[in-house]
């Protein structure tokens, strides 16, 4: 599984990158043929003092792609929400294939 983490409008500290990588390792338990995972961490509303943190996750599997976007006040929360959604998408797709 190839993991690509990109940050937009900021530099991620090693703790955040480590957190994201640790969570992404769990994806293999839900789908065994994941080719590539792209994570985009973005700062939004740069004009305002309160910045929203956006996490986007794109998972590539053979003949399919899953995509989720989540926004909150912290990258960890945004990523957790997006991760949960992507896991649900993968599980639903596997259930449909099994049926």
C-alpha positions as CSV (number, residue, x, y, z in Angstrom):
1,X,0.0,0.0,0.0
2,X,1.5,3.3,-1.1
3,X,0.7,6.2,1.3
4,X,0.9,9.8,0.2
5,X,0.3,12.6,2.7
6,X,0.1,16.2,1.4
7,X,-0.4,19.4,3.4
8,X,-1.8,22.6,1.9
9,X,-1.0,26.0,3.4
10,X,0.9,24.7,6.4
11,X,3.6,22.3,7.4
12,X,2.5,19.2,9.4
13,X,4.5,18.3,12.5
14,X,5.8,14.8,12.8
15,X,3.2,13.9,15.5
16,X,0.3,14.6,13.0
17,X,2.0,12.6,10.2
18,X,2.7,9.7,12.6
19,X,-0.9,9.8,13.8
20,X,-2.2,9.6,10.2
21,X,0.1,6.8,9.2
22,X,-0.8,4.8,12.3
23,X,-4.5,5.0,11.5
24,X,-4.0,4.2,7.8
25,X,-2.3,1.0,8.6
26,X,-5.6,-0.3,9.9
27,X,-7.1,0.1,6.4
28,X,-5.6,-3.2,5.4
29,X,-7.9,-5.0,7.8
30,X,-10.9,-3.8,5.8
31,X,-9.6,-4.3,2.2
32,X,-6.6,-6.4,1.2
33,X,-6.1,-5.0,-2.2
34,X,-5.5,-1.3,-1.5
35,X,-3.1,0.1,-4.1
36,X,-2.7,3.7,-2.9
37,X,-4.0,6.1,-0.2
38,X,-3.8,9.8,-0.6
39,X,-4.4,12.1,2.3
40,X,-4.7,15.9,1.9
41,X,-4.6,18.0,5.0
42,X,-5.7,21.6,4.3
43,X,-6.2,24.9,6.1
44,X,-9.4,26.7,5.1
45,X,-10.7,30.2,5.7
46,X,-7.2,31.8,5.8
47,X,-8.9,35.2,5.8
48,X,-10.6,34.6,9.1
49,X,-9.0,34.2,12.5
50,X,-10.7,30.8,13.0
51,X,-9.3,28.3,10.5
52,X,-11.1,25.2,9.6
53,X,-9.0,22.1,9.2
54,X,-9.9,19.9,6.2
55,X,-8.9,16.2,5.8
56,X,-9.5,14.4,2.5
57,X,-8.8,10.7,2.0
58,X,-8.7,9.0,-1.3
59,X,-8.3,5.2,-1.4
60,X,-7.5,3.4,-4.7
61,X,-8.4,-0.2,-5.0
62,X,-8.5,-2.2,-8.3
63,X,-11.3,-0.8,-10.5
64,X,-12.5,1.5,-7.8
65,X,-11.8,4.7,-5.8
66,X,-13.2,5.9,-2.5
67,X,-13.1,9.5,-1.5
68,X,-14.1,11.3,1.8
69,X,-13.8,14.9,2.9
70,X,-14.3,16.1,6.5
71,X,-13.9,19.5,8.2
72,X,-13.6,20.5,11.9
73,X,-11.5,22.7,14.2
74,X,-8.6,20.1,14.5
75,X,-6.8,17.9,12.0
76,X,-7.1,14.9,14.2
77,X,-10.9,15.2,14.5
78,X,-11.3,15.9,10.7
79,X,-9.1,12.9,9.9
80,X,-10.9,10.6,12.3
81,X,-14.3,11.5,10.8
82,X,-13.0,11.0,7.3
83,X,-11.3,7.7,8.3
84,X,-14.6,6.4,9.8
85,X,-16.5,7.4,6.6
86,X,-14.0,5.7,4.3
87,X,-14.0,2.5,6.4
88,X,-17.8,2.5,6.2
89,X,-17.7,3.0,2.4
90,X,-15.2,0.1,2.0
91,X,-17.3,-2.2,4.2
92,X,-20.5,-1.4,2.4
93,X,-18.8,-2.1,-1.0
94,X,-17.5,-5.4,0.2
95,X,-20.9,-6.4,1.5
96,X,-22.5,-5.6,-1.9
97,X,-19.8,-7.7,-3.6
98,X,-20.4,-10.6,-1.2
99,X,-24.1,-10.5,-1.7
